Amino acid sequence: MDIDTFWNVIEAARAEAAQANEPFDEVLVRQLVDRPQQEILEYAERFDEVHGALYRWDVWAAAYLIGGGCSDDSFIDFRAGVIALGRGWYRKVANDPDSLAAHPDVIPAVNDPDRPEALFYEDVNYAAVEAFRRITGDGDSFCTAWETFRRADEGNGTAGDMGEDFDFDDDEEMSRRLPRLAALFRGAHH
């Protein structure tokens, strides 16, 4: 599955979820279930690539501001949530994490500490696993298939550069690096 097909799957699931007023992750799993197992593995590979590309300090800092803190596990969920926003927002966040200050789900989060959950979307991480479970009836079938798939894949490279580390609790540094998000959230969470 090439990257355009991956994003087409995400966008189709977003459109159907919005139209049917259903959770995005459920629609995504249903769309994956309709594909051959090889394509589901290829989807998972593309997901890992785009997910891993957001593993950067500046993106983590954005998650930290929006969530009022952000653990390792929460950052995994945040990156899945950014992917669930679709290709356009993904690109914006990858280019400038501070752009999230303009996202319609972020602005209401300023005064509602439970609202940021919209961007921390754990279940999106497991869509391929759940699709395999539904197809095979076996919760471990994805892991077995994934191991075989990854062994056959020559390109399972190394982790990317996270960029420059900085102190998320340093208000001046956060304001310098993420001025719009810091202006929104620093007063709300402190």
Backbone hydrogen bonds, N-H to C=O, Kabsch-Sander energy under -0.5 kcal/mol:
donor,donor_aa,acceptor,acceptor_aa,energy
6,F,2,D,-2.2
7,W,3,I,-2.4
8,N,4,D,-2.2
9,V,5,T,-2.2
10,I,6,F,-2.1
11,E,7,W,-3.0
12,A,8,N,-2.5
13,A,9,V,-2.3
14,R,10,I,-2.4
15,A,11,E,-2.6
16,E,12,A,-2.5
17,A,13,A,-2.6
18,A,14,R,-2.3
19,Q,15,A,-2.4
20,A,16,E,-2.8
21,N,17,A,-0.9
22,E,17,A,-2.0
27,V,23,P,-1.8
28,L,24,F,-2.8
29,V,25,D,-2.2
30,R,26,E,-2.2
31,Q,27,V,-2.4
32,L,28,L,-2.1
33,V,29,V,-2.5
34,D,30,R,-1.0
35,R,32,L,-2.1
39,E,36,P,-0.5
40,I,36,P,-1.7
41,L,37,Q,-2.1
42,E,38,Q,-2.2
43,Y,39,E,-2.7
44,A,40,I,-2.5
45,E,41,L,-2.0
46,R,42,E,-2.4
47,F,43,Y,-3.0
48,D,44,A,-2.5
49,E,45,E,-1.8
50,V,46,R,-2.6
51,H,47,F,-2.8
52,G,48,D,-2.6
53,A,49,E,-1.9
54,L,50,V,-0.7
54,L,51,H,-0.9
55,Y,52,G,-1.7
56,R,54,L,-2.4
57,W,162,M,-2.6
60,W,56,R,-2.4
61,A,57,W,-2.5
62,A,58,D,-1.6
63,A,59,V,-2.2
64,Y,60,W,-2.6
65,L,61,A,-2.3
66,I,62,A,-2.6
67,G,63,A,-2.8
68,G,64,Y,-0.8
68,G,65,L,-0.6
69,G,64,Y,-2.3
75,F,71,S,-2.1
76,I,72,D,-1.6
77,D,73,D,-1.8
78,F,74,S,-2.5
79,R,75,F,-2.3
80,A,76,I,-1.7
81,G,77,D,-2.1
82,V,78,F,-2.2
83,I,79,R,-1.9
84,A,80,A,-2.2
85,L,81,G,-0.8
85,L,82,V,-0.7
86,G,83,I,-1.9
90,Y,86,G,-2.5
91,R,87,R,-2.7
92,K,88,G,-2.0
93,V,89,W,-2.9
94,A,90,Y,-2.9
95,N,91,R,-2.3
96,D,92,K,-2.9
99,S,96,D,-2.6
100,L,97,P,-1.7
101,A,98,D,-1.9
102,A,99,S,-2.1
103,H,100,L,-1.7
106,V,103,H,-1.4
107,I,103,H,-1.6
109,A,106,V,-0.9
110,V,106,V,-0.6
110,V,107,I,-1.4
111,N,108,P,-0.7
115,R,112,D,-1.7
117,E,114,D,-1.2
118,A,115,R,-2.0
119,L,116,P,-2.3
120,F,116,P,-0.7
120,F,117,E,-0.6
121,Y,77,D,-2.0
121,Y,119,L,-0.8
122,E,120,F,-0.7
124,V,121,Y,-1.2
125,N,121,Y,-0.5
125,N,122,E,-1.9
126,Y,123,D,-1.1
127,A,124,V,-1.2
130,E,126,Y,-2.7
131,A,127,A,-2.4
132,F,128,A,-2.3
133,R,129,V,-2.3
134,R,130,E,-2.4
135,I,131,A,-2.0
136,T,132,F,-3.0
137,G,133,R,-2.7
141,S,138,D,-1.0
144,T,140,D,-1.8
145,A,141,S,-2.4
146,W,142,F,-3.5
147,E,143,C,-2.2
148,T,144,T,-1.8
149,F,145,A,-2.7
150,R,146,W,-3.0
151,R,147,E,-2.0
152,A,148,T,-1.7
153,D,149,F,-0.9
154,E,152,A,-0.7
156,N,153,D,-0.7
157,G,155,G,-2.1
168,F,166,F,-0.7
170,D,167,D,-1.5
171,D,169,D,-1.0
174,M,170,D,-2.7
175,S,171,D,-2.4
176,R,172,E,-2.0
177,R,173,E,-2.5
178,L,174,M,-3.0
182,A,178,L,-2.9
183,A,179,P,-2.0
184,L,180,R,-1.8
185,F,181,L,-3.0
186,R,182,A,-2.3
189,H,185,F,-2.4
190,H,186,R,-0.9
